[in-house]
Amino acid sequence: MSQNSSICFTRSFSGLTFAFFLFFTLATYLPALAQDAPPADTAVAAQDAVATGTAASIEGDIAAGETLYTQYCAVCHGIDRKLTGPALAGVNQRHDQQWLINWIHDSPGMIESGDPEAVAIFEEYKIAMPPFPMLSEGDVINILAYIESETQALQQPATAAGGAVVAEDKGPSLAAIIGLAVLAVVLFLVITVLNRTIGSLKNVILRNQGVEVAADSGAKKDYLASLKKLAKNKKFIAIAILVVLMAGSAFSWNVMWNVGVEQYYQPTQPIRFPHDLHAGVMEIDCRYCHGGAWKSKNATIPSLSTCMNCHSVVDGKGSDSPTAEGEIAKIYQALDFDPASGEYGDNPEGIEWVRVHNLPDFAYFNHSQHVTVAEASIRKAKGLKADEPVCYACHGPVAEMEEIYQFSPLTMKWCVDCHRETEVIHAEDNEYYDKILAAHEQMKEGGVTVADLGGIECARCHY
């Protein structure tokens, strides 16, 4: 019986180690497949806005409302993100329609009267919305109808070009991890019960064969002796070492794979520069500040004199941004500029911007090669619209970012995958690819990719 008990114990422990290894491996690898959510206010604003109730039915002219919204509201409000004022998605669920009409007609009056909702909005944004008495009640309803249509559009799942619903990959949830743990426990219990059943059946077979089987005395087991005996079991030791090595390898691989990957890195800058205001609301071309990206290796960081082209006149007082005056004052201080007299002093200081996008020293990347020579190819590969800068392919929707952050992972795999998938397109007035394409005429069936032109050779990016 002692031999049978040892067999059962060994099988039970093997089942436990297998279940533990299965759970540990899945729990280690699955989170590595999930992408962290970007720290964007856009998604948060949209989700908060639509979570307050079902969509309201607003009877109004949506097309006319869009025109009025663009003319009167878009400067200070975004549908799905905060600008000077709050995001407007879901505003019809947050407030009564008559309240909204009164608020748009005379917001300062409502604040002065002590209306709780009006005062709360003013306390949060520290700036009163200007009144719009020129808008009729019908105009306001049209604007609200347009906002409601945009709110409902935000609630719809993203669809692919063919109309198929694209599920958002958020990685394993807490429920999935708990489910794996429960599965491991159930698996262990099943193996234990089966082992006990096997032991009992073996005893029955032995008795039927006339073999005397000692009855279990029920005496207290010597667990220490069992452990010592187990420690001498070479098979057990081999399995244990194998499990530890495999689990350690899985964990180490997960850690090493993410070393140096700084996706969504968003440092605090010495001056808060809102890209959503400059590139978004004001529609300033990227080349005005980062002209080097079109003609050199580096995109260049604009000098403060570039800022002063506008801010020698725009001093922030009365600006739409409640923080503009303080941030613009930092520019004046760095340049030792007196806005009252319009004169510069003798003690200018530099601004130490914090680099956001960092590549290893051994990696070579040329901006002009991508945004000028390969612009047409990148636009097609990334599906960029005609009015979207080619910069979006790597840097993401900069015009929607309140503060810039690293949108793409910038890993070697990410770059190589892009080179493998991007088809070389000859654009007008772009003679760079002519000779190369002529040399690869026979490869044109199915298109020539960047990889075909040596785009994944090590020396293309590494010194």
WOZI-V831253 format. One record per residue. RES is the residue in one letter. PSI is psi as a letter, one per 40 degrees, with the letter a starting at -180 (none if undefined). NEAR is the number of other ideal C-beta (glycine too) atoms within 12 Angstrom. Layout:
BEGIN
RES|PSI|NEAR, RES|PSI|NEAR
END
This chain:
BEGIN
M|d|20, S|d|18, Q|d|16, N|d|25, S|d|26, S|d|23, I|d|21, C|d|29, F|d|27, T|d|28, R|d|28, S|d|30, F|d|29, S|d|29, G|d|29, L|d|27, T|d|31, F|d|24, A|d|28, F|d|28, F|d|28, L|d|27, F|d|30, F|d|26, T|d|25, L|d|25, A|d|28, T|d|26, Y|d|23, L|d|23, P|d|25, A|d|23, L|e|18, A|i|18, Q|h|20, D|i|22, A|h|17, P|i|24, P|f|20, A|h|29, D|e|28, T|d|29, A|d|23, V|d|20, A|d|29, A|d|29, Q|d|22, D|d|24, A|d|36, V|e|32, A|e|18, T|e|19, G|i|16, T|i|14, A|h|25, A|i|26, S|h|16, I|h|28, E|h|15, G|i|29, D|h|21, I|d|24, A|d|15, A|d|22, G|d|33, E|d|24, T|d|17, L|d|29, Y|d|35, T|d|17, Q|d|18, Y|d|26, C|d|36, A|d|28, V|d|22, C|e|29, H|i|32, G|i|34, I|d|35, D|e|32, R|i|37, K|h|30, L|b|33, T|d|32, G|a|32, P|i|32, A|i|36, L|e|39, A|h|37, G|e|31, V|d|42, N|d|37, Q|d|27, R|d|28, H|i|29, D|i|16, Q|d|26, Q|d|16, W|d|23, L|d|34, I|d|28, N|d|26, W|d|37, I|d|40, H|d|23, D|g|24, S|d|30, P|d|23, G|d|19, M|d|28, I|d|26, E|d|14, S|e|16, G|e|12, D|h|21, P|d|14, E|d|23, A|d|28, V|d|20, A|d|17, I|d|28, F|d|25, E|d|13, E|d|16, Y|e|25, K|f|16, I|h|25, A|h|24, M|h|31, P|i|24, P|i|20, F|g|26, P|e|18, M|e|14, L|h|28, S|i|17, E|d|19, G|d|18, D|d|27, V|d|36, I|d|29, N|d|31, I|d|42, L|d|43, A|d|32, Y|d|36, I|d|44, E|d|38, S|d|29, E|d|35, T|d|37, Q|d|25, A|d|20, L|d|29, Q|e|23, Q|i|15, P|i|13, A|h|16, T|i|12, A|i|11, A|d|8, G|e|7, G|e|9, A|i|10, V|h|11, V|h|13, A|h|10, E|h|13, D|h|14, K|e|16, G|a|18, P|h|21, S|i|14, L|d|14, A|d|10, A|d|20, I|d|21, I|d|15, G|d|18, L|d|27, A|d|21, V|d|16, L|d|20, A|d|27, V|d|20, V|d|18, L|d|25, F|d|27, L|d|18, V|d|19, I|d|27, T|d|23, V|d|18, L|d|19, N|d|27, R|d|23, T|d|17, I|d|22, G|d|28, S|d|20, L|d|16, K|d|23, N|d|25, V|d|15, I|d|15, L|d|18, R|d|16, N|d|11, Q|e|11, G|e|8, V|h|14, E|h|10, V|h|21, A|h|15, A|i|10, D|h|17, S|e|10, G|e|6, A|i|8, K|h|10, K|i|16, D|g|12, Y|d|11, L|d|11, A|d|15, S|d|22, L|d|15, K|d|11, K|d|19, L|d|23, A|d|15, K|e|13, N|h|20, K|d|12, K|d|19, F|d|25, I|d|17, A|d|14, I|d|24, A|d|24, I|d|15, L|d|18, V|d|26, V|d|19, L|d|15, M|d|23, A|d|25, G|d|19, S|d|19, A|d|26, F|d|21, S|d|17, W|d|17, N|d|24, V|d|16, M|d|14, W|d|20, N|e|20, V|h|12, G|e|18, V|h|24, E|f|23, Q|h|25, Y|e|24, Y|h|24, Q|g|25, P|i|20, T|h|15, Q|i|22, P|d|18, I|h|30, R|h|30, F|h|35, P|h|33, H|d|34, D|d|32, L|d|35, H|d|32, A|d|30, G|c|25, V|d|26, M|e|22, E|f|18, I|h|25, D|i|20, C|d|29, R|e|23, Y|d|21, C|d|30, H|f|32, G|d|22, G|d|23, A|d|33, W|e|27, K|e|18, S|i|18, K|d|18, N|i|20, A|d|31, T|i|21, I|h|25, P|i|26, S|i|20, L|d|30, S|d|18, T|d|24, C|d|30, M|e|24, N|d|16, C|d|23, H|e|30, S|d|23, V|d|14, V|h|24, D|e|24, G|e|27, K|h|17, G|e|14, S|i|26, D|d|26, S|h|31, P|e|25, T|e|23, A|d|27, E|d|23, G|d|18, E|d|29, I|d|32, A|d|22, K|d|25, I|d|37, Y|d|32, Q|d|23, A|d|27, L|e|30, D|f|19, F|h|28, D|h|17, P|d|23, A|d|9, S|e|11, G|f|15, E|i|13, Y|i|20, G|a|15, D|e|10, N|f|12, P|i|18, E|i|17, G|i|16, I|h|25, E|g|14, W|i|21, V|h|20, R|h|16, V|d|29, H|h|33, N|h|17, L|i|28, P|i|19, D|d|10, F|e|12, A|h|22, Y|h|19, F|h|28, N|h|22, H|d|32, S|d|24, Q|d|28, H|d|34, V|e|34, T|c|26, V|d|28, A|e|34, E|d|33, A|d|27, S|d|35, I|d|32, R|d|25, K|d|22, A|d|26, K|e|27, G|f|16, L|i|23, K|i|14, A|d|11, D|e|11, E|h|25, P|i|34, V|e|37, C|d|35, Y|d|27, A|d|32, C|d|31, H|e|32, G|a|31, P|g|30, V|d|37, A|e|31, E|e|34, M|h|32, E|d|34, E|i|29, I|i|39, Y|i|29, Q|h|31, F|d|29, S|i|30, P|d|26, L|f|27, T|i|22, M|d|23, K|d|15, W|d|23, C|d|30, V|d|21, D|d|19, C|d|30, H|d|30, R|d|20, E|d|23, T|h|31, E|h|29, V|h|33, I|h|24, H|h|24, A|i|21, E|h|8, D|f|11, N|g|19, E|e|13, Y|d|22, Y|e|25, D|d|16, K|d|12, I|d|22, L|d|24, A|d|14, A|d|15, H|f|22, E|d|12, Q|e|11, M|e|18, K|e|19, E|h|9, G|e|11, G|i|22, V|h|28, T|i|26, V|d|33, A|d|23, D|d|26, L|e|28, G|e|18, G|e|28, I|e|23, E|i|15, C|d|15, A|e|12, R|d|21, C|e|28, H|h|16, Y|none|12
END
